[in-house]
Amino acid sequence: MSEMCGKELKKHSVTCLSLWPGLVQTEAIIAAKDTIEKSKIGGVKIDVSKGETVEYAGRAIVGLMNDKNLKGKNGKTITTADLGAEYGLKAVVSTQSTGGAGSSQCATTITNLTLLLCRDFL
């Protein structure tokens, strides 16, 4: 979706990308911590304490808005872990995702976020 939206909206100076966080420590995830850690998602055991804080994705979005190469990310799917490494982001309370196989499988299970970034209009 982000690839097609990126192509369609490029002529309007809109950058579209899909941002995939790892496991996010939301209230619901923390409340279900014991159940999640006892089971496997995609064959991978999950450690909720290693999940990203909810603020981490926000910091990644702020990084995107300040990225001088934002248009180069148009139509791409990017993980918050990759942006964290690129922008030097640090976790707020817990650790950020390392972007390994377990976190990418978990990300597909939990959520993704498609962003339309119109920095030139702000």
SULUR-V798254 format. One record per residue. N is the residue number from 1. SS is DSSP state (2 for helix, 1 for strand, 0 for the rest). OMEGA is omega in whole degrees, 0 to 359 (999 if undefined). D_LAST is the distance of its C-alpha to the last C-alpha in Angstrom with 1 decimal. Layout:
# SULUR-V798254
N/SS/OMEGA/D_LAST  N/SS/OMEGA/D_LAST
This chain:
# SULUR-V798254
1/0/182/23.9  2/2/179/21.1  3/2/181/23.0  4/2/177/23.4  5/2/179/19.9  6/2/178/18.7  7/2/183/21.2  8/2/187/20.4  9/2/181/16.6  10/2/181/16.7  11/2/178/17.4  12/2/182/14.0  13/0/177/12.2  14/0/176/11.7  15/1/178/13.4  16/1/175/15.6  17/1/179/17.9  18/1/182/20.3  19/1/183/20.4  20/1/174/24.0  21/0/171/24.9  22/0/175/28.5  23/0/182/30.5  24/1/181/28.4  25/0/175/30.2  26/0/178/29.2  27/2/181/31.7  28/2/179/33.3  29/2/180/33.9  30/2/179/35.3  31/2/181/37.5  32/0/185/38.8  33/2/183/39.2  34/2/180/43.0  35/2/181/43.0  36/2/184/40.3  37/2/177/42.1  38/2/182/45.5  39/0/177/44.3  40/1/176/42.9  41/1/183/39.8  42/0/180/40.5  43/0/183/43.5  44/1/176/41.6  45/1/185/42.2  46/0/174/39.1  47/0/184/38.8  48/2/182/36.2  49/2/178/36.3  50/2/180/34.7  51/0/178/31.7  52/1/172/28.1  53/0/179/26.8  54/2/180/24.1  55/2/184/21.9  56/2/177/22.4  57/2/177/20.2  58/2/178/17.4  59/2/177/18.0  60/2/179/18.0  61/2/176/14.5  62/2/177/13.3  63/2/177/15.3  64/2/182/13.8  65/2/179/10.2  66/0/183/12.1  67/0/179/14.4  68/0/178/15.1  69/0/182/17.0  70/2/181/14.5  71/2/177/15.5  72/2/179/19.1  73/2/182/18.7  74/0/176/17.9  75/0/184/20.5  76/0/171/22.0  77/1/187/23.3  78/1/176/22.8  79/1/176/24.4  80/2/178/23.0  81/2/178/26.2  82/2/178/25.4  83/2/178/21.9  84/2/178/23.7  85/2/181/26.2  86/2/185/23.8  87/2/181/21.6  88/0/181/24.6  89/0/175/23.5  90/0/178/26.3  91/0/180/27.2  92/0/182/26.7  93/0/184/30.1  94/0/180/31.6  95/0/176/31.5  96/0/180/28.9  97/0/177/30.0  98/0/177/32.0  99/0/180/31.1  100/0/184/34.8  101/2/181/36.5  102/2/182/36.8  103/2/180/33.1  104/2/176/32.0  105/2/180/34.6  106/2/180/33.5  107/2/180/29.9  108/2/180/30.9  109/2/190/32.9  110/2/186/30.4  111/0/164/26.8  112/0/186/24.1  113/1/176/20.5  114/1/184/18.7  115/1/169/15.0  116/1/185/12.6  117/1/182/9.8  118/0/185/7.0  119/2/183/5.4  120/2/182/5.7  121/2/183/3.8  122/0/999/0.0
